[in-house]
Amino acid sequence: MAPSLSLLSLIVFSLSLQLLPSSSYSVPVDTFVYGGCTQQRYNPTSPYESNLNSLLGSLVNSATFSAYNNLTVLSSSQSAVAYGLYQCRGDLAMQDCASCVARAVSRAGELCPGACGGAVQLDGCFVKYDNVAFVGVEDKSVVLRKCGSHSAGYDPEAVLVGLAGSGGYFRVGGSGRLKGVAQCTGDLSAAECQDCVGEAVRRLRSDCAASDYGDMFLGKCYARFSTGGAHGGYYNSKAHGRSDNEGEKTFAIIIGLLAGVALLIIFLAFLRRICEGQGIFQFFFFFSLLYLDFK
Ligand SMILES: *[C@@H]1O[C@H](CO)[C@@H](O)[C@H](O)[C@H]1NC(C)=O
């Protein structure tokens, strides 16, 4: 009887894993990647400050219905004009995009108080603002370059070729254990995006050869690859649907154990009825049901 009980618990446990809400991806949308601020500062209570605040508020609002937008808050004085854009990773659900942009904007506020311009990249979105026009301008300067261990022995070439080949503003690919993702900001033209991703991939190829991960963030695009382990898993793909989230796993294990205990109690109550002489027939009936269900 003990083996069939542990089999039952196992089945209940795996069922409870599958019943977990599949919308809650483990992808670390809000993970901080980089941030930067301009040297130039504005005076508190200047018109620029209130324009910037309304710009940032509008960016957050816009992210509830669009994965990309650019905004300009005009002013009679050129020094008070505020420009901004955000770009969510192409696979984010709208509510994740909105919460990511809100997080990035508040992060920029912490990072760049009083600075005219700032940029924050989280795993799931990018936000940039300034009082100098930058929207629609391709920018291939390296903002962040990070490679994993060069002795990891991976060959990212197939993934990189996949990312650099033609594609849209959001690209994913994979080969073996390596997964890759690339994203352009929506203000680039298709040709500029292709050029920018090509540059990021070229740099990854030369800088992060044999690494288990590589991050190349340029001004208006990025390309990354990883094994999808501790460092990676930064994009949603259907094949990646299972949660890696430890909290959810713990929750599922607890539910599984509780269900196992409940089944044990029911089973013991059932056994007690049998032992009280309710008949050996029911006993066999129960096991034939088990056999039919789980064989
Ligand atoms: C900026 O936003 C405006 C209004 O939504 C849009 O018409 C324009 O194409 C955008 N420009 C760029 C470069 O994305």
The ligand as an SDF file (V2000), in Angstrom:
LIG
                    3D

 14 14  0  0  0  0  0  0  0  0999 V2000
    7.4700   59.2750  -32.5240 C   0  0  0  0  0  0  0  0  0  0  0  0
    6.1040   59.2710  -32.1560 O   0  0  0  0  0  0  0  0  0  0  0  0
    5.2460   59.8260  -33.1380 C   0  0  0  0  0  0  0  0  0  0  0  0
    3.8660   59.9040  -32.5420 C   0  0  0  0  0  0  0  0  0  0  0  0
    3.4850   58.6680  -32.0060 O   0  0  0  0  0  0  0  0  0  0  0  0
    5.3120   58.9850  -34.4000 C   0  0  0  0  0  0  0  0  0  0  0  0
    4.4660   59.4920  -35.3880 O   0  0  0  0  0  0  0  0  0  0  0  0
    6.7460   58.9690  -34.8910 C   0  0  0  0  0  0  0  0  0  0  0  0
    6.8650   58.1230  -35.9990 O   0  0  0  0  0  0  0  0  0  0  0  0
    7.6760   58.5110  -33.7970 C   0  0  0  0  0  0  0  0  0  0  0  0
    9.0290   58.6880  -34.2620 N   0  0  0  0  0  0  0  0  0  0  0  0
    9.9140   57.7170  -34.1760 C   0  0  0  0  0  0  0  0  0  0  0  0
   11.2480   58.0170  -34.7300 C   0  0  0  0  0  0  0  0  0  0  0  0
    9.6710   56.6390  -33.6720 O   0  0  0  0  0  0  0  0  0  0  0  0
  1  2  1  0
  1 10  1  0
  2  3  1  0
  3  4  1  0
  3  6  1  0
  4  5  1  0
  6  7  1  0
  6  8  1  0
  8  9  1  0
  8 10  1  0
 10 11  1  0
 11 12  1  0
 12 13  1  0
 12 14  2  0
M  END
$$$$
